[in-house]
Amino acid sequence: MDKMSGKLTVYFEEPFWVGVFERISDGKLSVCKVTFGKEPKDYEIWDFILKHYYSLKFSAAVETRIKQTADNPKRRQRNAKKQLQSSGIGTKSQQALQMQREEMKTERRQISREQRESEKQRQFDLKQQKRKEKRRGH
């Protein structure tokens, strides 16, 4: 049976509050960054997860190593406190976010190039049509 885990880190990145969703499935990490704006309350975060989690665009999966955690509740509490004190996100997550940004950038470039070419073709077709109408002797 495959293990799947998820993690949400919310932190303040001047001037907005940002949430980073990390999803580990089959030893691969994928990440999604969400900007909240003002500081979100717990119930707002929970509501956001319930309504928008499946529509989030996660980055391409990056190979990662899953750490085995102990079931000791005191250790879990210590780890949670330690994570709260540390700021920012992990380097693997940052790499995955950077990959996602690069993919989105190339996708945007390709779409804008196609739009430019289609507009050019439309203008050319319009000119050709005008030339044909002029030759007919209207």
C-alpha positions as CSV (number, residue, x, y, z in Angstrom):
1,M,0.0,0.0,0.0
2,D,1.4,3.4,-1.0
3,K,1.8,6.2,1.5
4,M,0.6,9.6,0.7
5,S,1.1,12.7,2.9
6,G,0.4,16.3,2.7
7,K,1.6,19.4,4.4
8,L,0.5,23.1,4.4
9,T,2.9,25.8,5.5
10,V,1.6,29.3,6.0
11,Y,4.1,32.2,6.4
12,F,4.3,35.9,5.9
13,E,6.1,36.9,2.7
14,E,6.1,40.7,2.5
15,P,3.4,42.1,2.0
16,F,1.1,39.0,1.8
17,W,0.5,35.7,3.7
18,V,1.4,32.7,1.5
19,G,0.6,29.1,1.8
20,V,2.7,26.3,0.4
21,F,1.0,22.9,-0.1
22,E,3.4,20.0,-0.2
23,R,2.1,16.6,-1.4
24,I,4.3,13.5,-1.2
25,S,3.1,10.5,-3.1
26,D,5.1,7.4,-4.2
27,G,8.3,9.1,-3.0
28,K,7.7,12.1,-5.2
29,L,7.2,15.7,-3.9
30,S,4.9,18.2,-5.7
31,V,4.2,21.7,-4.5
32,C,1.7,24.5,-5.0
33,K,1.9,28.0,-3.8
34,V,-1.2,30.1,-2.8
35,T,-1.3,33.7,-1.9
36,F,-3.9,34.5,0.8
37,G,-3.5,38.2,1.2
38,K,-4.4,39.1,4.8
39,E,-3.6,36.7,7.6
40,P,-6.0,33.7,7.3
41,K,-7.8,32.3,10.3
42,D,-7.8,28.5,10.9
43,Y,-11.3,28.1,9.8
44,E,-10.6,30.1,6.6
45,I,-7.7,27.8,5.8
46,W,-9.8,24.8,6.4
47,D,-12.6,26.2,4.2
48,F,-10.1,26.9,1.5
49,I,-8.7,23.3,1.6
50,L,-12.2,21.8,1.4
51,K,-13.3,24.0,-1.5
52,H,-10.2,24.5,-3.6
53,Y,-7.7,21.7,-2.9
54,Y,-8.6,19.6,-6.0
55,S,-8.4,22.7,-8.3
56,L,-4.9,23.6,-7.2
57,K,-2.1,23.3,-9.8
58,F,0.7,21.3,-8.3
59,S,4.2,21.4,-9.8
60,A,5.8,18.4,-11.5
61,A,6.9,15.7,-9.1
62,V,10.4,15.8,-7.8
63,E,12.1,12.7,-6.3
64,T,12.5,12.9,-2.6
65,R,13.2,10.7,0.4
66,I,10.5,10.2,3.0
67,K,11.5,10.4,6.6
68,Q,10.1,7.8,8.9
69,T,8.4,9.5,11.9
70,A,8.0,7.9,15.3
71,D,4.5,7.4,16.8
72,N,5.5,8.9,20.1
73,P,3.0,11.8,20.7
74,K,5.5,13.8,22.7
75,R,8.0,13.6,19.8
76,R,5.3,14.7,17.4
77,Q,4.5,17.7,19.6
78,R,8.2,18.6,19.7
79,N,8.5,18.3,16.0
80,A,5.4,20.5,15.5
81,K,6.8,23.1,17.8
82,K,10.1,23.0,15.9
83,Q,8.4,23.4,12.6
84,L,6.4,26.4,13.9
85,Q,9.6,28.1,15.0
86,S,11.4,27.6,11.7
87,S,10.5,30.0,9.0
88,G,10.1,29.5,5.2
89,I,9.8,26.3,3.2
90,G,12.1,23.4,2.4
91,T,14.6,23.5,-0.4
92,K,13.0,20.6,-2.2
93,S,9.8,22.5,-2.1
94,Q,11.5,25.6,-3.4
95,Q,13.0,23.6,-6.3
96,A,9.6,22.2,-7.2
97,L,8.1,25.7,-7.1
98,Q,10.9,27.0,-9.4
99,M,10.2,24.1,-11.8
100,Q,6.5,25.0,-11.8
101,R,7.3,28.7,-12.5
102,E,9.5,27.7,-15.4
103,E,6.9,25.4,-16.9
104,M,4.2,28.1,-16.6
105,K,6.6,30.6,-18.2
106,T,7.3,28.4,-21.2
107,E,3.5,27.7,-21.5
108,R,2.7,31.4,-21.5
109,R,5.4,32.1,-24.1
110,Q,4.0,29.4,-26.4
111,I,0.4,30.7,-26.0
112,S,1.4,34.3,-26.7
113,R,3.5,33.2,-29.7
114,E,0.5,31.3,-31.1
115,Q,-1.8,34.3,-30.5
116,R,0.7,36.6,-32.2
117,E,1.0,34.3,-35.2
118,S,-2.7,33.9,-35.6
119,E,-3.2,37.7,-35.4
120,K,-0.5,38.1,-38.1
121,Q,-2.3,35.6,-40.3
122,R,-5.6,37.3,-39.7
123,Q,-4.2,40.7,-40.8
124,F,-2.6,39.1,-43.8
125,D,-5.9,37.5,-44.8
126,L,-7.7,40.8,-44.4
127,K,-5.1,42.5,-46.7
128,Q,-5.5,39.8,-49.3
129,Q,-9.3,40.1,-49.2
130,K,-9.1,43.9,-49.7
131,R,-6.7,43.4,-52.6
132,K,-9.1,41.0,-54.3
133,E,-12.1,43.3,-53.8
134,K,-10.1,46.2,-55.3
135,R,-9.3,44.1,-58.4
136,R,-13.0,43.3,-59.0
137,G,-13.8,46.9,-59.7
138,H,-16.3,47.9,-57.1
